[in-house]
């Protein structure tokens, strides 16, 4: 594909809220525990080796855009407009 790919849905990717510098962040890491939705350890400092991607937010509007896009994807999956292959 040519770009980084993070595949969710198997419990292998840890998704956590945190900070990057002083900015709020959504962090994707390699530490998934094998169960989707497993709680993440609070106030943990992630290492460079475990982090796949960090998404930072400068304002609430940028967070709202991400939230809306995720909701659109969810609606498409539920209505089968996007076919999910196991």
C-alpha positions, -999 to +999 in steps of 0.1 A: +000+000+000+028+024+007+015+040+039+014+027+075-016+005+082-031+000+116-056-029+116-081-027+144-106-054+154-084-082+168-074-068+202-038-065+192-036-027+191-038-006+223-058+026+218-053+051+246-059+087+253-029+107+265-008+137+257+020+145+234+039+174+249+010+197+261-015+185+235-043+160+240-036+128+220-050+095+207-022+069+209-021+036+190+003+011+204+015-025+200+004-036+234-031-049+228-040-076+253-060-097+228-094-084+239-112-055+222-119-026+246-095-038+273-088-008+296-055+009+293-032+016+323-036+052+333-007+076+335+017+053+318+046+066+296+047+048+263+081+038+248+091+047+212+092+010+203+056+003+213+040+034+197+026+030+162+010+064+158+000+095+178-028+118+167-028+152+185-056+177+187-052+215+187-089+222+193-122+205+200-133+210+164-106+187+151-117+161+177-153+165+165-143+159+129-126+126+138-156+116+159-180+123+130-158+103+105-157+074+129-195+075+133-199+076+095-177+045+092-196+027+119-230+035+102-217+022+069-204-010+085-237-016+103-258-009+072-234-031+052-223-003+028-188-013+037-183-050+036-161-064+064-141-095+055-130-117+083 
